[in-house]
């Protein structure tokens, strides 16, 4: 068994993070190559055996001993008062039989689930292989109340059976159960870097050439903002050209209210994104791991908070914007469809901001581009081919936002982020939720102020101008 100090250094929290963040297929591949790191006998025992055999062989004394490495035991059968052992050499595939008076089978053990777990089987999360879906902090249920020990080889790596890491694991579990830091847990023990510096985004941002960092992080961010704003421009082109000026004016009056939805998305995204940047800098893996529980709860809550009241009072809201008669009817039609996609608007924007918070601007820009392309393709189809009018424009935008959101979830589900997290969690942490709200509130206030400004301007134009003036002002 490989037992050098550099190998022992891998029995550390950093390696657990590194292994846990790998895709499942990669974990299997890596683990298949690591048995020498945690199975077998150590160098000291091997040396003692050699020294003993050497001492016994002094004076050409015949040895009734044979070491047969790289051999696989295929079968065992009685042979008189002895046993016949059938072997295959795993390298040249030669077969042979060895007769022995005694046999000691040092096979180790295989985990067998206790029968009492059947009573809570519905709470246990499992992988595609039927194994426990063990979280980074050793829980196997959504509520994070059921902990396991030494059952996470497939998720945490070869360090699982290590006795030293057992103490680390126990400390994390005790801290989680107690709800406070009973035992202080070290987070950085390695002298080496498990990720090459040119692959480590945090190192690149903190230690890279300033000009290069500015360029590589700024242009994708600018591109993302431009692409996001193009959606508004597309509405002007498709609605104005394929329908009429009145429809364009109606969409223009409804659009500012949809900014409230985006405001909630910015609140969640900016707040969580700022927190992620801070915690990555602090290497606070615990907060990063538990982030999504609060993030998901807030996004769903904001979606319901926007959708239900706004859908019910859509006519009153459009009247507040200054819309009347047919213009109001068309604006309500457009607005209500956008409200149906509220959850995708909020999630799409917020998830993209989280990706940007990791410094992965290009990835964020690609996600926005994909959603925009879907929007461009579907708008003329829904408006003209299906004859859905302004509703078609809104449905196309919702579809684009759906793709936008799914790409964000796919990014985290595939473990592509720079930190481990439970993206499916809905376990709300008041401290994390408060941090998100506090950091994201300024963005929400900015969106609300923009809506108030639009209400004042549109009411003035509705009173003293025409529908063409409204469509011109908006776009």
TIVO-628152 format. One record per residue (C-alpha): residue number from 1; residue in one letter; x, y, z. Coordinates in steps of 0.2 Angstrom, whole numbers, plus 5000, padded with zeros to 4 digits. Example, Ala and Ser with C-alpha at 12.3 -4.5 7.8 and 13.67 -1.06 7.14 Angstrom:
2
{seq:1 type:A c1:5062 c2:4978 c3:5039}
{seq:2 type:S c1:5068 c2:4995 c3:5036}
***
This chain:
475
{seq:1 type:X c1:5000 c2:5000 c3:5000}
{seq:2 type:X c1:5007 c2:5017 c3:4995}
{seq:3 type:X c1:5010 c2:5026 c3:5011}
{seq:4 type:X c1:5022 c2:5041 c3:5008}
{seq:5 type:X c1:5019 c2:5057 c3:5016}
{seq:6 type:X c1:5013 c2:5066 c3:5000}
{seq:7 type:X c1:5000 c2:5052 c3:4998}
{seq:8 type:X c1:4995 c2:5054 c3:5017}
{seq:9 type:X c1:4993 c2:5072 c3:5013}
{seq:10 type:X c1:4978 c2:5068 c3:5002}
{seq:11 type:X c1:4969 c2:5062 c3:5018}
{seq:12 type:X c1:4963 c2:5080 c3:5020}
{seq:13 type:X c1:4947 c2:5090 c3:5019}
{seq:14 type:X c1:4954 c2:5098 c3:5003}
{seq:15 type:X c1:4955 c2:5081 c3:4994}
{seq:16 type:X c1:4937 c2:5077 c3:4999}
{seq:17 type:X c1:4931 c2:5094 c3:4992}
{seq:18 type:X c1:4941 c2:5090 c3:4976}
{seq:19 type:X c1:4934 c2:5072 c3:4974}
{seq:20 type:X c1:4916 c2:5077 c3:4979}
{seq:21 type:X c1:4916 c2:5090 c3:4965}
{seq:22 type:X c1:4920 c2:5078 c3:4951}
{seq:23 type:X c1:4906 c2:5071 c3:4940}
{seq:24 type:X c1:4900 c2:5054 c3:4945}
{seq:25 type:X c1:4908 c2:5045 c3:4930}
{seq:26 type:X c1:4925 c2:5053 c3:4934}
{seq:27 type:X c1:4924 c2:5048 c3:4952}
{seq:28 type:X c1:4921 c2:5030 c3:4947}
{seq:29 type:X c1:4936 c2:5031 c3:4935}
{seq:30 type:X c1:4948 c2:5039 c3:4948}
{seq:31 type:X c1:4942 c2:5027 c3:4962}
{seq:32 type:X c1:4946 c2:5012 c3:4951}
{seq:33 type:X c1:4964 c2:5017 c3:4950}
{seq:34 type:X c1:4966 c2:5020 c3:4969}
{seq:35 type:X c1:4965 c2:5003 c3:4978}
{seq:36 type:X c1:4984 c2:5004 c3:4982}
{seq:37 type:X c1:4981 c2:5020 c3:4992}
{seq:38 type:X c1:4969 c2:5012 c3:5004}
{seq:39 type:X c1:4970 c2:4993 c3:5002}
{seq:40 type:X c1:4984 c2:4980 c3:5005}
{seq:41 type:X c1:4999 c2:4980 c3:5017}
{seq:42 type:X c1:5011 c2:4994 c3:5020}
{seq:43 type:X c1:5030 c2:4995 c3:5016}
{seq:44 type:X c1:5035 c2:4992 c3:5034}
{seq:45 type:X c1:5026 c2:4975 c3:5034}
{seq:46 type:X c1:5033 c2:4971 c3:5017}
{seq:47 type:X c1:5050 c2:4974 c3:5023}
{seq:48 type:X c1:5048 c2:4964 c3:5039}
{seq:49 type:X c1:5042 c2:4949 c3:5029}
{seq:50 type:X c1:5057 c2:4951 c3:5017}
{seq:51 type:X c1:5069 c2:4952 c3:5032}
{seq:52 type:X c1:5062 c2:4937 c3:5040}
{seq:53 type:X c1:5063 c2:4927 c3:5024}
{seq:54 type:X c1:5081 c2:4932 c3:5022}
{seq:55 type:X c1:5086 c2:4927 c3:5039}
{seq:56 type:X c1:5077 c2:4910 c3:5037}
{seq:57 type:X c1:5087 c2:4907 c3:5021}
{seq:58 type:X c1:5104 c2:4910 c3:5028}
{seq:59 type:X c1:5114 c2:4894 c3:5025}
{seq:60 type:X c1:5104 c2:4889 c3:5010}
{seq:61 type:X c1:5090 c2:4882 c3:5022}
{seq:62 type:X c1:5075 c2:4877 c3:5011}
{seq:63 type:X c1:5060 c2:4888 c3:5014}
{seq:64 type:X c1:5043 c2:4880 c3:5014}
{seq:65 type:X c1:5036 c2:4898 c3:5009}
{seq:66 type:X c1:5031 c2:4905 c3:4993}
{seq:67 type:X c1:5024 c2:4923 c3:4989}
{seq:68 type:X c1:5013 c2:4923 c3:4974}
{seq:69 type:X c1:5008 c2:4941 c3:4970}
{seq:70 type:X c1:4996 c2:4946 c3:4956}
{seq:71 type:X c1:4986 c2:4930 c3:4958}
{seq:72 type:X c1:4967 c2:4929 c3:4959}
{seq:73 type:X c1:4959 c2:4915 c3:4969}
{seq:74 type:X c1:4945 c2:4907 c3:4958}
{seq:75 type:X c1:4940 c2:4892 c3:4968}
{seq:76 type:X c1:4943 c2:4881 c3:4983}
{seq:77 type:X c1:4939 c2:4863 c3:4986}
{seq:78 type:X c1:4943 c2:4849 c3:4999}
{seq:79 type:X c1:4958 c2:4839 c3:4995}
{seq:80 type:X c1:4960 c2:4825 c3:5008}
{seq:81 type:X c1:4964 c2:4834 c3:5024}
{seq:82 type:X c1:4970 c2:4849 c3:5014}
{seq:83 type:X c1:4963 c2:4861 c3:5002}
{seq:84 type:X c1:4965 c2:4864 c3:4983}
{seq:85 type:X c1:4966 c2:4882 c3:4979}
{seq:86 type:X c1:4964 c2:4886 c3:4960}
{seq:87 type:X c1:4972 c2:4902 c3:4955}
{seq:88 type:X c1:4974 c2:4913 c3:4939}
{seq:89 type:X c1:4988 c2:4925 c3:4936}
{seq:90 type:X c1:4980 c2:4942 c3:4932}
{seq:91 type:X c1:4994 c2:4947 c3:4920}
{seq:92 type:X c1:4998 c2:4932 c3:4909}
{seq:93 type:X c1:4981 c2:4923 c3:4913}
{seq:94 type:X c1:4990 c2:4907 c3:4917}
{seq:95 type:X c1:4981 c2:4895 c3:4929}
{seq:96 type:X c1:4988 c2:4884 c3:4943}
{seq:97 type:X c1:4983 c2:4874 c3:4958}
{seq:98 type:X c1:4991 c2:4875 c3:4976}
{seq:99 type:X c1:4988 c2:4863 c3:4990}
{seq:100 type:X c1:4987 c2:4870 c3:5007}
{seq:101 type:X c1:4984 c2:4863 c3:5025}
{seq:102 type:X c1:4976 c2:4879 c3:5031}
{seq:103 type:X c1:4968 c2:4894 c3:5022}
{seq:104 type:X c1:4965 c2:4911 c3:5029}
{seq:105 type:X c1:4954 c2:4922 c3:5019}
{seq:106 type:X c1:4958 c2:4941 c3:5022}
{seq:107 type:X c1:4944 c2:4947 c3:5011}
{seq:108 type:X c1:4940 c2:4963 c3:5020}
{seq:109 type:X c1:4921 c2:4966 c3:5022}
{seq:110 type:X c1:4907 c2:4972 c3:5011}
{seq:111 type:X c1:4894 c2:4985 c3:5018}
{seq:112 type:X c1:4876 c2:4978 c3:5021}
{seq:113 type:X c1:4862 c2:4990 c3:5024}
{seq:114 type:X c1:4854 c2:4987 c3:5041}
{seq:115 type:X c1:4836 c2:4981 c3:5039}
{seq:116 type:X c1:4829 c2:4995 c3:5050}
{seq:117 type:X c1:4833 c2:5008 c3:5037}
{seq:118 type:X c1:4817 c2:5001 c3:5027}
{seq:119 type:X c1:4807 c2:5011 c3:5039}
{seq:120 type:X c1:4814 c2:5028 c3:5032}
{seq:121 type:X c1:4818 c2:5022 c3:5015}
{seq:122 type:X c1:4806 c2:5035 c3:5007}
{seq:123 type:X c1:4818 c2:5049 c3:5015}
{seq:124 type:X c1:4834 c2:5042 c3:5009}
{seq:125 type:X c1:4841 c2:5049 c3:4993}
{seq:126 type:X c1:4850 c2:5037 c3:4981}
{seq:127 type:X c1:4862 c2:5037 c3:4966}
{seq:128 type:X c1:4857 c2:5029 c3:4949}
{seq:129 type:X c1:4867 c2:5014 c3:4956}
{seq:130 type:X c1:4856 c2:5012 c3:4971}
{seq:131 type:X c1:4870 c2:5019 c3:4983}
{seq:132 type:X c1:4867 c2:5032 c3:4996}
{seq:133 type:X c1:4867 c2:5050 c3:4988}
{seq:134 type:X c1:4879 c2:5056 c3:5002}
{seq:135 type:X c1:4880 c2:5075 c3:5003}
{seq:136 type:X c1:4897 c2:5084 c3:5006}
{seq:137 type:X c1:4893 c2:5084 c3:5024}
{seq:138 type:X c1:4888 c2:5066 c3:5026}
{seq:139 type:X c1:4869 c2:5067 c3:5025}
{seq:140 type:X c1:4858 c2:5056 c3:5014}
{seq:141 type:X c1:4841 c2:5065 c3:5015}
{seq:142 type:X c1:4834 c2:5081 c3:5009}
{seq:143 type:X c1:4831 c2:5088 c3:5026}
{seq:144 type:X c1:4850 c2:5084 c3:5031}
{seq:145 type:X c1:4845 c2:5075 c3:5047}
{seq:146 type:X c1:4851 c2:5057 c3:5043}
{seq:147 type:X c1:4870 c2:5055 c3:5043}
{seq:148 type:X c1:4881 c2:5041 c3:5038}
{seq:149 type:X c1:4899 c2:5036 c3:5042}
{seq:150 type:X c1:4910 c2:5025 c3:5031}
{seq:151 type:X c1:4897 c2:5023 c3:5018}
{seq:152 type:X c1:4903 c2:5037 c3:5006}
{seq:153 type:X c1:4918 c2:5029 c3:4997}
{seq:154 type:X c1:4909 c2:5033 c3:4980}
{seq:155 type:X c1:4906 c2:5051 c3:4984}
{seq:156 type:X c1:4920 c2:5056 c3:4996}
{seq:157 type:X c1:4934 c2:5045 c3:4989}
{seq:158 type:X c1:4947 c2:5033 c3:4996}
{seq:159 type:X c1:4949 c2:5044 c3:5012}
{seq:160 type:X c1:4933 c2:5037 c3:5018}
{seq:161 type:X c1:4940 c2:5022 c3:5028}
{seq:162 type:X c1:4955 c2:5032 c3:5035}
{seq:163 type:X c1:4954 c2:5033 c3:5054}
{seq:164 type:X c1:4961 c2:5051 c3:5054}
{seq:165 type:X c1:4948 c2:5057 c3:5042}
{seq:166 type:X c1:4935 c2:5048 c3:5053}
{seq:167 type:X c1:4938 c2:5061 c3:5067}
{seq:168 type:X c1:4936 c2:5075 c3:5054}
{seq:169 type:X c1:4920 c2:5067 c3:5048}
{seq:170 type:X c1:4914 c2:5065 c3:5066}
{seq:171 type:X c1:4918 c2:5083 c3:5070}
{seq:172 type:X c1:4907 c2:5089 c3:5055}
{seq:173 type:X c1:4892 c2:5078 c3:5060}
{seq:174 type:X c1:4893 c2:5083 c3:5079}
{seq:175 type:X c1:4894 c2:5102 c3:5074}
{seq:176 type:X c1:4879 c2:5100 c3:5062}
{seq:177 type:X c1:4868 c2:5090 c3:5075}
{seq:178 type:X c1:4873 c2:5103 c3:5089}
{seq:179 type:X c1:4869 c2:5118 c3:5077}
{seq:180 type:X c1:4886 c2:5126 c3:5083}
{seq:181 type:X c1:4904 c2:5124 c3:5082}
{seq:182 type:X c1:4908 c2:5111 c3:5095}
{seq:183 type:X c1:4924 c2:5106 c3:5087}
{seq:184 type:X c1:4935 c2:5117 c3:5076}
{seq:185 type:X c1:4938 c2:5109 c3:5059}
{seq:186 type:X c1:4953 c2:5114 c3:5049}
{seq:187 type:X c1:4950 c2:5118 c3:5031}
{seq:188 type:X c1:4967 c2:5120 c3:5023}
{seq:189 type:X c1:4980 c2:5107 c3:5027}
{seq:190 type:X c1:4989 c2:5104 c3:5010}
{seq:191 type:X c1:5006 c2:5110 c3:5004}
{seq:192 type:X c1:5001 c2:5106 c3:4986}
{seq:193 type:X c1:4987 c2:5113 c3:4975}
{seq:194 type:X c1:4975 c2:5099 c3:4969}
{seq:195 type:X c1:4970 c2:5110 c3:4954}
{seq:196 type:X c1:4983 c2:5117 c3:4942}
{seq:197 type:X c1:4984 c2:5136 c3:4945}
{seq:198 type:X c1:4980 c2:5139 c3:4927}
{seq:199 type:X c1:4963 c2:5130 c3:4930}
{seq:200 type:X c1:4960 c2:5138 c3:4947}
{seq:201 type:X c1:4948 c2:5153 c3:4944}
{seq:202 type:X c1:4951 c2:5160 c3:4961}
{seq:203 type:X c1:4969 c2:5160 c3:4959}
{seq:204 type:X c1:4968 c2:5168 c3:4942}
{seq:205 type:X c1:4957 c2:5182 c3:4949}
{seq:206 type:X c1:4968 c2:5185 c3:4964}
{seq:207 type:X c1:4985 c2:5183 c3:4957}
{seq:208 type:X c1:4984 c2:5184 c3:4939}
{seq:209 type:X c1:4990 c2:5199 c3:4928}
{seq:210 type:X c1:4978 c2:5213 c3:4931}
{seq:211 type:X c1:4975 c2:5218 c3:4913}
{seq:212 type:X c1:4972 c2:5200 c3:4908}
{seq:213 type:X c1:4960 c2:5198 c3:4923}
{seq:214 type:X c1:4950 c2:5214 c3:4918}
{seq:215 type:X c1:4949 c2:5209 c3:4900}
{seq:216 type:X c1:4944 c2:5191 c3:4902}
{seq:217 type:X c1:4931 c2:5195 c3:4916}
{seq:218 type:X c1:4924 c2:5211 c3:4909}
{seq:219 type:X c1:4920 c2:5208 c3:4890}
{seq:220 type:X c1:4909 c2:5193 c3:4893}
{seq:221 type:X c1:4900 c2:5202 c3:4907}
{seq:222 type:X c1:4897 c2:5217 c3:4895}
{seq:223 type:X c1:4891 c2:5205 c3:4881}
{seq:224 type:X c1:4879 c2:5196 c3:4894}
{seq:225 type:X c1:4871 c2:5213 c3:4898}
{seq:226 type:X c1:4869 c2:5218 c3:4880}
{seq:227 type:X c1:4862 c2:5201 c3:4875}
{seq:228 type:X c1:4850 c2:5202 c3:4889}
{seq:229 type:X c1:4844 c2:5219 c3:4884}
{seq:230 type:X c1:4842 c2:5213 c3:4866}
{seq:231 type:X c1:4826 c2:5204 c3:4871}
{seq:232 type:X c1:4817 c2:5221 c3:4873}
{seq:233 type:X c1:4823 c2:5227 c3:4856}
{seq:234 type:X c1:4817 c2:5211 c3:4848}
{seq:235 type:X c1:4799 c2:5214 c3:4856}
{seq:236 type:X c1:4799 c2:5231 c3:4847}
{seq:237 type:X c1:4804 c2:5223 c3:4830}
{seq:238 type:X c1:4793 c2:5208 c3:4830}
{seq:239 type:X c1:4778 c2:5215 c3:4839}
{seq:240 type:X c1:4778 c2:5232 c3:4829}
{seq:241 type:X c1:4782 c2:5224 c3:4812}
{seq:242 type:X c1:4771 c2:5208 c3:4814}
{seq:243 type:X c1:4756 c2:5215 c3:4823}
{seq:244 type:X c1:4754 c2:5234 c3:4824}
{seq:245 type:X c1:4758 c2:5250 c3:4833}
{seq:246 type:X c1:4745 c2:5248 c3:4846}
{seq:247 type:X c1:4751 c2:5231 c3:4851}
{seq:248 type:X c1:4769 c2:5238 c3:4852}
{seq:249 type:X c1:4762 c2:5252 c3:4864}
{seq:250 type:X c1:4754 c2:5239 c3:4875}
{seq:251 type:X c1:4769 c2:5229 c3:4877}
{seq:252 type:X c1:4779 c2:5245 c3:4881}
{seq:253 type:X c1:4767 c2:5249 c3:4895}
{seq:254 type:X c1:4767 c2:5231 c3:4902}
{seq:255 type:X c1:4786 c2:5229 c3:4901}
{seq:256 type:X c1:4791 c2:5241 c3:4915}
{seq:257 type:X c1:4780 c2:5231 c3:4928}
{seq:258 type:X c1:4789 c2:5215 c3:4922}
{seq:259 type:X c1:4805 c2:5224 c3:4929}
{seq:260 type:X c1:4798 c2:5221 c3:4946}
{seq:261 type:X c1:4800 c2:5202 c3:4942}
{seq:262 type:X c1:4818 c2:5205 c3:4936}
{seq:263 type:X c1:4821 c2:5215 c3:4952}
{seq:264 type:X c1:4817 c2:5200 c3:4963}
{seq:265 type:X c1:4829 c2:5190 c3:4951}
{seq:266 type:X c1:4842 c2:5203 c3:4954}
{seq:267 type:X c1:4839 c2:5203 c3:4973}
{seq:268 type:X c1:4842 c2:5184 c3:4974}
{seq:269 type:X c1:4856 c2:5184 c3:4961}
{seq:270 type:X c1:4866 c2:5199 c3:4967}
{seq:271 type:X c1:4864 c2:5194 c3:4985}
{seq:272 type:X c1:4868 c2:5176 c3:4983}
{seq:273 type:X c1:4882 c2:5180 c3:4970}
{seq:274 type:X c1:4890 c2:5193 c3:4982}
{seq:275 type:X c1:4889 c2:5180 c3:4996}
{seq:276 type:X c1:4897 c2:5167 c3:4985}
{seq:277 type:X c1:4912 c2:5178 c3:4980}
{seq:278 type:X c1:4915 c2:5182 c3:4998}
{seq:279 type:X c1:4914 c2:5164 c3:5004}
{seq:280 type:X c1:4925 c2:5158 c3:4990}
{seq:281 type:X c1:4938 c2:5171 c3:4995}
{seq:282 type:X c1:4936 c2:5165 c3:5013}
{seq:283 type:X c1:4936 c2:5147 c3:5008}
{seq:284 type:X c1:4920 c2:5145 c3:5018}
{seq:285 type:X c1:4915 c2:5128 c3:5011}
{seq:286 type:X c1:4901 c2:5125 c3:5023}
{seq:287 type:X c1:4891 c2:5141 c3:5018}
{seq:288 type:X c1:4894 c2:5138 c3:5000}
{seq:289 type:X c1:4887 c2:5120 c3:5002}
{seq:290 type:X c1:4871 c2:5126 c3:5011}
{seq:291 type:X c1:4868 c2:5141 c3:5000}
{seq:292 type:X c1:4856 c2:5133 c3:4988}
{seq:293 type:X c1:4844 c2:5128 c3:5001}
{seq:294 type:X c1:4840 c2:5147 c3:5005}
{seq:295 type:X c1:4843 c2:5152 c3:4987}
{seq:296 type:X c1:4829 c2:5141 c3:4981}
{seq:297 type:X c1:4817 c2:5145 c3:4994}
{seq:298 type:X c1:4819 c2:5164 c3:4991}
{seq:299 type:X c1:4817 c2:5162 c3:4972}
{seq:300 type:X c1:4801 c2:5151 c3:4974}
{seq:301 type:X c1:4794 c2:5164 c3:4987}
{seq:302 type:X c1:4798 c2:5179 c3:4976}
{seq:303 type:X c1:4790 c2:5170 c3:4961}
{seq:304 type:X c1:4774 c2:5167 c3:4971}
{seq:305 type:X c1:4774 c2:5184 c3:4978}
{seq:306 type:X c1:4775 c2:5192 c3:4961}
{seq:307 type:X c1:4764 c2:5180 c3:4951}
{seq:308 type:X c1:4748 c2:5178 c3:4961}
{seq:309 type:X c1:4744 c2:5196 c3:4966}
{seq:310 type:X c1:4750 c2:5203 c3:4949}
{seq:311 type:X c1:4739 c2:5191 c3:4939}
{seq:312 type:X c1:4724 c2:5194 c3:4949}
{seq:313 type:X c1:4725 c2:5213 c3:4948}
{seq:314 type:X c1:4733 c2:5214 c3:4931}
{seq:315 type:X c1:4719 c2:5226 c3:4924}
{seq:316 type:X c1:4721 c2:5238 c3:4939}
{seq:317 type:X c1:4740 c2:5238 c3:4937}
{seq:318 type:X c1:4739 c2:5242 c3:4918}
{seq:319 type:X c1:4727 c2:5256 c3:4923}
{seq:320 type:X c1:4740 c2:5262 c3:4935}
{seq:321 type:X c1:4752 c2:5263 c3:4921}
{seq:322 type:X c1:4740 c2:5274 c3:4911}
{seq:323 type:X c1:4733 c2:5261 c3:4899}
{seq:324 type:X c1:4714 c2:5262 c3:4894}
{seq:325 type:X c1:4702 c2:5253 c3:4883}
{seq:326 type:X c1:4709 c2:5241 c3:4870}
{seq:327 type:X c1:4727 c2:5246 c3:4874}
{seq:328 type:X c1:4724 c2:5240 c3:4892}
{seq:329 type:X c1:4716 c2:5224 c3:4886}
{seq:330 type:X c1:4731 c2:5220 c3:4875}
{seq:331 type:X c1:4743 c2:5225 c3:4889}
{seq:332 type:X c1:4735 c2:5214 c3:4902}
{seq:333 type:X c1:4736 c2:5199 c3:4889}
{seq:334 type:X c1:4754 c2:5201 c3:4887}
{seq:335 type:X c1:4758 c2:5205 c3:4905}
{seq:336 type:X c1:4748 c2:5189 c3:4912}
{seq:337 type:X c1:4758 c2:5178 c3:4900}
{seq:338 type:X c1:4774 c2:5185 c3:4906}
{seq:339 type:X c1:4768 c2:5182 c3:4924}
{seq:340 type:X c1:4766 c2:5163 c3:4920}
{seq:341 type:X c1:4785 c2:5162 c3:4917}
{seq:342 type:X c1:4789 c2:5172 c3:4932}
{seq:343 type:X c1:4799 c2:5158 c3:4941}
{seq:344 type:X c1:4810 c2:5156 c3:4925}
{seq:345 type:X c1:4813 c2:5174 c3:4924}
{seq:346 type:X c1:4819 c2:5175 c3:4942}
{seq:347 type:X c1:4828 c2:5159 c3:4942}
{seq:348 type:X c1:4837 c2:5162 c3:4925}
{seq:349 type:X c1:4843 c2:5179 c3:4930}
{seq:350 type:X c1:4848 c2:5174 c3:4948}
{seq:351 type:X c1:4857 c2:5158 c3:4942}
{seq:352 type:X c1:4867 c2:5167 c3:4929}
{seq:353 type:X c1:4872 c2:5180 c3:4942}
{seq:354 type:X c1:4879 c2:5165 c3:4953}
{seq:355 type:X c1:4889 c2:5159 c3:4939}
{seq:356 type:X c1:4896 c2:5176 c3:4936}
{seq:357 type:X c1:4900 c2:5177 c3:4954}
{seq:358 type:X c1:4912 c2:5163 c3:4952}
{seq:359 type:X c1:4921 c2:5173 c3:4939}
{seq:360 type:X c1:4915 c2:5162 c3:4924}
{seq:361 type:X c1:4909 c2:5176 c3:4913}
{seq:362 type:X c1:4910 c2:5167 c3:4897}
{seq:363 type:X c1:4899 c2:5152 c3:4903}
{seq:364 type:X c1:4886 c2:5165 c3:4909}
{seq:365 type:X c1:4886 c2:5174 c3:4892}
{seq:366 type:X c1:4884 c2:5157 c3:4883}
{seq:367 type:X c1:4869 c2:5153 c3:4894}
{seq:368 type:X c1:4861 c2:5170 c3:4890}
{seq:369 type:X c1:4865 c2:5168 c3:4871}
{seq:370 type:X c1:4856 c2:5151 c3:4871}
{seq:371 type:X c1:4840 c2:5158 c3:4879}
{seq:372 type:X c1:4841 c2:5173 c3:4867}
{seq:373 type:X c1:4842 c2:5161 c3:4851}
{seq:374 type:X c1:4827 c2:5151 c3:4857}
{seq:375 type:X c1:4818 c2:5168 c3:4859}
{seq:376 type:X c1:4822 c2:5174 c3:4842}
{seq:377 type:X c1:4817 c2:5158 c3:4834}
{seq:378 type:X c1:4800 c2:5156 c3:4843}
{seq:379 type:X c1:4794 c2:5174 c3:4842}
{seq:380 type:X c1:4789 c2:5175 c3:4824}
{seq:381 type:X c1:4783 c2:5157 c3:4825}
{seq:382 type:X c1:4771 c2:5161 c3:4840}
{seq:383 type:X c1:4766 c2:5178 c3:4833}
{seq:384 type:X c1:4762 c2:5174 c3:4815}
{seq:385 type:X c1:4762 c2:5156 c3:4812}
{seq:386 type:X c1:4752 c2:5151 c3:4827}
{seq:387 type:X c1:4743 c2:5168 c3:4827}
{seq:388 type:X c1:4745 c2:5171 c3:4846}
{seq:389 type:X c1:4748 c2:5190 c3:4844}
{seq:390 type:X c1:4756 c2:5198 c3:4859}
{seq:391 type:X c1:4754 c2:5183 c3:4869}
{seq:392 type:X c1:4765 c2:5174 c3:4857}
{seq:393 type:X c1:4779 c2:5187 c3:4860}
{seq:394 type:X c1:4777 c2:5184 c3:4879}
{seq:395 type:X c1:4777 c2:5165 c3:4877}
{seq:396 type:X c1:4793 c2:5165 c3:4866}
{seq:397 type:X c1:4802 c2:5175 c3:4880}
{seq:398 type:X c1:4796 c2:5163 c3:4893}
{seq:399 type:X c1:4803 c2:5148 c3:4883}
{seq:400 type:X c1:4819 c2:5158 c3:4881}
{seq:401 type:X c1:4819 c2:5160 c3:4900}
{seq:402 type:X c1:4815 c2:5142 c3:4903}
{seq:403 type:X c1:4831 c2:5137 c3:4893}
{seq:404 type:X c1:4841 c2:5150 c3:4902}
{seq:405 type:X c1:4835 c2:5143 c3:4919}
{seq:406 type:X c1:4838 c2:5124 c3:4914}
{seq:407 type:X c1:4856 c2:5128 c3:4908}
{seq:408 type:X c1:4859 c2:5136 c3:4925}
{seq:409 type:X c1:4853 c2:5121 c3:4934}
{seq:410 type:X c1:4862 c2:5109 c3:4923}
{seq:411 type:X c1:4878 c2:5119 c3:4927}
{seq:412 type:X c1:4876 c2:5115 c3:4945}
{seq:413 type:X c1:4869 c2:5098 c3:4943}
{seq:414 type:X c1:4884 c2:5092 c3:4933}
{seq:415 type:X c1:4896 c2:5099 c3:4947}
{seq:416 type:X c1:4904 c2:5112 c3:4935}
{seq:417 type:X c1:4904 c2:5125 c3:4949}
{seq:418 type:X c1:4920 c2:5129 c3:4959}
{seq:419 type:X c1:4912 c2:5124 c3:4975}
{seq:420 type:X c1:4901 c2:5109 c3:4981}
{seq:421 type:X c1:4883 c2:5113 c3:4984}
{seq:422 type:X c1:4866 c2:5104 c3:4985}
{seq:423 type:X c1:4857 c2:5112 c3:4971}
{seq:424 type:X c1:4841 c2:5103 c3:4974}
{seq:425 type:X c1:4840 c2:5108 c3:4993}
{seq:426 type:X c1:4826 c2:5118 c3:5000}
{seq:427 type:X c1:4833 c2:5119 c3:5017}
{seq:428 type:X c1:4831 c2:5137 c3:5022}
{seq:429 type:X c1:4845 c2:5144 c3:5033}
{seq:430 type:X c1:4840 c2:5161 c3:5041}
{seq:431 type:X c1:4857 c2:5167 c3:5042}
{seq:432 type:X c1:4861 c2:5164 c3:5024}
{seq:433 type:X c1:4844 c2:5170 c3:5019}
{seq:434 type:X c1:4847 c2:5186 c3:5028}
{seq:435 type:X c1:4864 c2:5188 c3:5020}
{seq:436 type:X c1:4856 c2:5186 c3:5003}
{seq:437 type:X c1:4843 c2:5199 c3:5006}
{seq:438 type:X c1:4855 c2:5212 c3:5014}
{seq:439 type:X c1:4867 c2:5211 c3:4999}
{seq:440 type:X c1:4854 c2:5210 c3:4985}
{seq:441 type:X c1:4841 c2:5224 c3:4992}
{seq:442 type:X c1:4850 c2:5239 c3:4983}
{seq:443 type:X c1:4846 c2:5230 c3:4966}
{seq:444 type:X c1:4828 c2:5228 c3:4971}
{seq:445 type:X c1:4826 c2:5246 c3:4976}
{seq:446 type:X c1:4834 c2:5251 c3:4959}
{seq:447 type:X c1:4821 c2:5241 c3:4950}
{seq:448 type:X c1:4807 c2:5248 c3:4960}
{seq:449 type:X c1:4813 c2:5266 c3:4957}
{seq:450 type:X c1:4813 c2:5262 c3:4938}
{seq:451 type:X c1:4795 c2:5256 c3:4938}
{seq:452 type:X c1:4790 c2:5272 c3:4948}
{seq:453 type:X c1:4798 c2:5283 c3:4935}
{seq:454 type:X c1:4789 c2:5273 c3:4921}
{seq:455 type:X c1:4772 c2:5275 c3:4929}
{seq:456 type:X c1:4774 c2:5294 c3:4930}
{seq:457 type:X c1:4780 c2:5296 c3:4912}
{seq:458 type:X c1:4767 c2:5284 c3:4905}
{seq:459 type:X c1:4753 c2:5292 c3:4914}
{seq:460 type:X c1:4759 c2:5309 c3:4907}
{seq:461 type:X c1:4760 c2:5303 c3:4889}
{seq:462 type:X c1:4743 c2:5294 c3:4891}
{seq:463 type:X c1:4735 c2:5310 c3:4896}
{seq:464 type:X c1:4744 c2:5322 c3:4883}
{seq:465 type:X c1:4750 c2:5311 c3:4870}
{seq:466 type:X c1:4745 c2:5296 c3:4858}
{seq:467 type:X c1:4749 c2:5277 c3:4857}
{seq:468 type:X c1:4763 c2:5281 c3:4845}
{seq:469 type:X c1:4771 c2:5292 c3:4857}
{seq:470 type:X c1:4770 c2:5278 c3:4870}
{seq:471 type:X c1:4778 c2:5265 c3:4858}
{seq:472 type:X c1:4792 c2:5278 c3:4853}
{seq:473 type:X c1:4796 c2:5282 c3:4871}
{seq:474 type:X c1:4797 c2:5264 c3:4877}
{seq:475 type:X c1:4808 c2:5257 c3:4863}
***
